[in-house]
Amino acid sequence: MAIEFFHTSVSPEAVSLATRTLMSTWLSEGRRVKEFEDALSDRLGLVNPAALNSGTSALHLALVIANVGPGDEVILPPQTFIATGLAIVMQGAVPVFADVDPCTGNLLPESVAAKVTSRTRAVMPVHWAGLPCDMDDIQDIASRHGLAVVEDAAHALGAAYHGSPIGGLSRFTAFSFQAIKHLTTGDGGALCCTDANDARQVMARRWFGIDRANSPMSVLGEREYDLDTVGYKYHMNDLAAAVGLGNLQDFPQRLARRRLVAARYLDALSGVHGLELPPCPSDRESAWWLFQLRVDRREDFIRALASRGVPASVVHQRIDRNRVFGGVRSDLFGQAEFDMRQVSIPVHEGLSDADVAQVVDAVRAGW
Ligand SMILES: Cc1ncc(COP(=O)(O)O)c(C=O)c1O
């Protein structure tokens, strides 16, 4: 079978739980969502996870609850998916792009510090490819200037920083459970909050602003509420949660397999001419959503690997030049360097040992 670049894992338990949920005919948000949230905190150490319908919803809701509004500035890296920037624009706020480490694509704290103004309200570090950002430095800058930290952890489920899981370090952390992420619910996401009051607000505002758990039913059979603010239809449904719960069963094994594949590449590809391996700082653990190399003559590299049956791809290109963000070509030198050389090879639990050997041989054969 051809080697896949991305792989979607659906465990037998996910199929069985989804079937049982369908048969129950309770498909909207219910007990499966609660079970999924409990499992995310019990098994993966996420803090107050609220299950939502996408990672984008999680990012947006975090900015809403952080009170980011029109004219406010939010600092983010260009090296991300467009969703991170769009969440800022949805609030009428201004995305301000800071530079990234040319080796990892992660935000450079010193560039964040240089971009802070009196209008800055939040900073959104993106754990690119699954490698945690320099969170201590970013938290320091944020607390000095009173900024909310919203981590975009779409690539980082299972990653750890200084021994703690991503999902409990900052005021907000957003995850994605979209089809090609480590853990999928089809589409879905989660927003974690370290502050209990924020967490309560997320629970209410993910469903129009109505606090389901605490709004009584009238004798007419209608829930009683009087909304004074906008809410959203961002909740996860029970069918998606059933898929997520089932897929959580073997998540640790699948993550371990990714880490093993990454370790094999790091070993077997070290010293290959014209190629630099992803850095692995010892104080943090990547979730390895991508295995991103930096290579010379990238198009030749992609063509050579394709001719040997190995898919390689650039994921994703910088977002700051999109017209929705003003279309300005910002002079971010780390980003420019990362942009020219980054390319990824497959890293996922669907790769057999023979596939991994084929990828290694294909790279070592040269381009
Ligand atoms: C870095 C990053 N942030 C946010 C998102 C958005 O997540 P979702 O597709 O679940 O809305 C993605 C998605 O794919 C992403 O890669």
Ligand as a Chemical Component Dictionary entry (heavy atoms), coordinates in Angstrom:
data_LIG
# 
_chem_comp.id                   LIG 
_chem_comp.type                 NON-POLYMER 
_chem_comp.pdbx_formal_charge   0 
_chem_comp.three_letter_code    LIG 
# 
loop_
_chem_comp_atom.comp_id 
_chem_comp_atom.atom_id 
_chem_comp_atom.alt_atom_id 
_chem_comp_atom.type_symbol 
_chem_comp_atom.charge 
_chem_comp_atom.model_Cartn_x 
_chem_comp_atom.model_Cartn_y 
_chem_comp_atom.model_Cartn_z 
_chem_comp_atom.pdbx_ordinal 
LIG C1 C1 C 0 -2.380  25.503 13.883 1  
LIG C2 C2 C 0 -3.852  25.297 13.699 2  
LIG N1 N1 N 0 -4.698  26.062 14.394 3  
LIG C3 C3 C 0 -6.036  25.921 14.287 4  
LIG C4 C4 C 0 -6.594  24.973 13.461 5  
LIG C5 C5 C 0 -8.076  24.891 13.331 6  
LIG O1 O1 O 0 -8.605  23.702 13.810 7  
LIG P1 P1 P 0 -10.003 23.161 13.261 8  
LIG O2 O2 O 0 -9.772  22.669 11.867 9  
LIG O3 O3 O 0 -10.363 22.069 14.210 10 
LIG O4 O4 O 0 -10.967 24.290 13.316 11 
LIG C6 C6 C 0 -5.737  24.140 12.732 12 
LIG C7 C7 C 0 -6.275  23.133 11.867 13 
LIG O5 O5 O 0 -6.451  22.430 11.247 14 
LIG C8 C8 C 0 -4.335  24.308 12.833 15 
LIG O6 O6 O 0 -3.480  23.535 12.140 16 
# 
loop_
_chem_comp_bond.comp_id 
_chem_comp_bond.atom_id_1 
_chem_comp_bond.atom_id_2 
_chem_comp_bond.value_order 
_chem_comp_bond.pdbx_ordinal 
LIG C1 C2 SING 1  
LIG C2 N1 SING 2  
LIG C2 C8 DOUB 3  
LIG N1 C3 DOUB 4  
LIG C3 C4 SING 5  
LIG C4 C5 SING 6  
LIG C4 C6 DOUB 7  
LIG C5 O1 SING 8  
LIG O1 P1 SING 9  
LIG P1 O2 DOUB 10 
LIG P1 O3 SING 11 
LIG P1 O4 SING 12 
LIG C6 C7 SING 13 
LIG C6 C8 SING 14 
LIG C7 O5 DOUB 15 
LIG C8 O6 SING 16 
# 
